[in-house]
Amino acid sequence: MNGVQDKGSSVFYHPAAGGVLLVLASVVAILMANSPLSHYYDLLVETPVSVQVGALEIAKPLLLWVNDGLMAVFFLLVGLELKHEFLEGELSDRRQIILPAVGAIGGMAVPALVYVLFNYDNPAAIKGWAIPAATDIAFVLGILALLGPRVPVSLKIFLTSLAIFDDIGAIIIIALFYTSKISLFALTVVALCIVMLFLIRRAGVLRMEPYLMVGVVMWVATLKSGVHATLAGVVLAMFIPAEPRHDGRSSLHELERSLRDMVELVILPIFAFCNAGVSVIGMGMAQLVHPVTMGITAGLFIGKQVGVFAFCWLAIRYGWASLPRGINWINLYGGALLCGIGFTMSLFIGSLAFEQSTVNQVFDERLGIILGSLLSGVLGYVVLRLTLKAPASPAGAEQSAG
């Protein structure tokens, strides 16, 4: 996949660096939330920030500016990645997409079912059913980077492709299930922006600036409409031209490259810092066995591996797909375990699921995400470390040839 082999084509180009920064930001947030600095941490994420132009005002705490604003840039990059892969990457070949697509379906459906089993009798908690359905590919590729050259390229391709379908599922879930009260006027403005983007595209405009200008207006209107503002980033990405301009470069590739490092090294760590600050002071068994905590932990750690592996086994068993070259069943199982790392997208969906809840579920939600992701990451690393063979050294290869 281009996202594995080509530096200029993937949001996950720096897996180790992005993963390390995510971990550091999360650890710093947890330490601050459990120290005398907790008051300052809360003040920081709750700092009111407002922007006003005439009668139009957007006033939100810093946390929501991060979740609604910065994450819209993340979703813009996700949308660019999706378009790139379907046009030119591995997902342009239908034969390559069946196994990761089927695995992604199982990896979303089974964790959601596991969560529902723990929380079916709680109307407030049931809103979090989609939290364990997500996979954080930045963390996954970061762990694969720790394993070095022993990881087959085919396994990276499979997991990255699966994560792309996982992102598509998350986008659909957010659009359908996590919206608030709808403003018809704002939605009308969004529709007009989409029409304008279509007309600009139809006119053959290849520069990205006109699209970005309309995209900003569309983001503001989406924010005011009740539909989650991050979806504006995905819609905008679908209109960015992939054809080369007079200078030989395409706006799609150029914007993708320019956003990648900012998203991986700045936006996602800031998001993790603002959302991972869970306090464990005074935590007891009641918090650990809370249905929300248990549902998310079990959904990520058990539901993900079962869903991904079982659905892939069925696809291969009935001849719909084949096992990727260079990996065996135990390697596939190790990859399925890593899919239980749902950190970034799980935190994001959790913030949407419980932001309107009258019951404070945030503590349980974040604790479950951290526990489930940690268990999945550690066990997945161990399984792959024990089962992947280190590549033969050049000297060893020469001796074997002789």
ZIVENJO-V341337 format. One record per pair of residues at least 12 apart in sequence whose C-alpha atoms are under 7 Angstrom apart, sorted by the first residue. I is the first residue (numbers start at 1). J is the second residue. If there is no record, write none. Layout:
((I | J) (I | J))
//
This chain:
((1 | 89) (1 | 90) (1 | 157) (2 | 89) (4 | 156) (4 | 157) (8 | 257) (10 | 81) (11 | 77) (11 | 81) (11 | 260) (12 | 138) (15 | 138) (15 | 141) (15 | 142) (16 | 142) (16 | 145) (18 | 138) (18 | 264) (18 | 265) (19 | 138) (19 | 139) (19 | 142) (21 | 265) (21 | 269) (22 | 268) (22 | 269) (22 | 272) (25 | 269) (25 | 272) (25 | 273) (26 | 272) (26 | 273) (26 | 276) (29 | 273) (29 | 276) (29 | 277) (30 | 276) (30 | 277) (30 | 278) (30 | 279) (33 | 277) (33 | 278) (33 | 279) (34 | 279) (34 | 280) (34 | 281) (45 | 61) (45 | 62) (45 | 63) (45 | 274) (46 | 61) (46 | 62) (46 | 63) (47 | 61) (47 | 62) (48 | 60) (48 | 61) (48 | 62) (49 | 61) (49 | 62) (63 | 274) (66 | 271) (68 | 229) (68 | 230) (70 | 267) (71 | 230) (72 | 229) (72 | 230) (72 | 232) (72 | 233) (73 | 233) (74 | 263) (75 | 230) (75 | 233) (75 | 234) (76 | 233) (76 | 234) (76 | 236) (76 | 237) (77 | 256) (77 | 259) (79 | 234) (79 | 237) (79 | 238) (80 | 237) (80 | 252) (80 | 256) (82 | 164) (83 | 238) (98 | 321) (99 | 312) (99 | 315) (99 | 321) (100 | 158) (100 | 161) (100 | 162) (101 | 162) (101 | 165) (102 | 311) (102 | 312) (103 | 162) (103 | 308) (103 | 309) (103 | 311) (103 | 312) (104 | 162) (104 | 165) (104 | 166) (104 | 308) (106 | 307) (106 | 308) (106 | 311) (107 | 133) (107 | 304) (107 | 307) (107 | 308) (108 | 133) (108 | 134) (110 | 303) (110 | 304) (110 | 307) (111 | 132) (111 | 133) (111 | 299) (111 | 300) (111 | 303) (111 | 304) (112 | 129) (112 | 130) (112 | 132) (112 | 133) (112 | 299) (114 | 295) (114 | 298) (114 | 299) (114 | 303) (115 | 129) (115 | 295) (115 | 296) (115 | 299) (116 | 129) (118 | 291) (118 | 295) (119 | 291) (119 | 292) (124 | 357) (124 | 359) (125 | 292) (127 | 353) (128 | 350) (128 | 353) (131 | 296) (131 | 346) (131 | 349) (131 | 350) (132 | 296) (132 | 299) (132 | 300) (132 | 342) (132 | 346) (134 | 166) (134 | 170) (134 | 342) (134 | 345) (134 | 346) (135 | 163) (135 | 166) (135 | 339) (135 | 340) (135 | 341) (135 | 342) (135 | 345) (136 | 341) (136 | 342) (136 | 343) (136 | 344) (136 | 345) (137 | 160) (137 | 163) (140 | 338) (140 | 341) (143 | 381) (147 | 385) (149 | 391) (150 | 388) (150 | 389) (150 | 390) (150 | 391) (151 | 388) (152 | 326) (154 | 324) (154 | 325) (154 | 326) (155 | 327) (159 | 335) (175 | 227) (178 | 352) (178 | 353) (179 | 226) (179 | 227) (179 | 228) (180 | 226) (180 | 227) (181 | 226) (182 | 225) (182 | 226) (182 | 227) (183 | 225) (183 | 226) (184 | 225) (186 | 221) (186 | 222) (186 | 224) (186 | 225) (187 | 221) (187 | 222) (187 | 225) (189 | 221) (190 | 218) (190 | 221) (190 | 222) (193 | 214) (193 | 218) (197 | 211) (197 | 239) (201 | 239) (206 | 241) (206 | 245) (206 | 251) (207 | 251) (208 | 240) (208 | 251) (211 | 240) (215 | 236) (218 | 232) (219 | 232) (240 | 252) (272 | 344) (275 | 347) (276 | 366) (278 | 363) (278 | 366) (287 | 364) (292 | 364) (292 | 365) (293 | 364) (293 | 365) (293 | 367) (293 | 368) (294 | 368) (296 | 368) (296 | 369) (296 | 372) (297 | 368) (297 | 369) (297 | 371) (297 | 372) (298 | 372) (300 | 340) (300 | 341) (300 | 342) (300 | 372) (300 | 373) (301 | 340) (301 | 372) (301 | 375) (301 | 376) (304 | 336) (304 | 339) (304 | 340) (305 | 336) (305 | 337) (305 | 339) (305 | 340) (308 | 336) (309 | 333) (309 | 336) (331 | 384) (331 | 387) (334 | 380) (334 | 383) (334 | 384) (335 | 380) (337 | 376) (337 | 380) (338 | 376) (338 | 377) (338 | 380) (340 | 372) (340 | 373) (340 | 376) (341 | 373) (341 | 376) (341 | 377) (342 | 369) (342 | 373) (343 | 369) (343 | 373) (346 | 369) (347 | 366) (350 | 365))
//
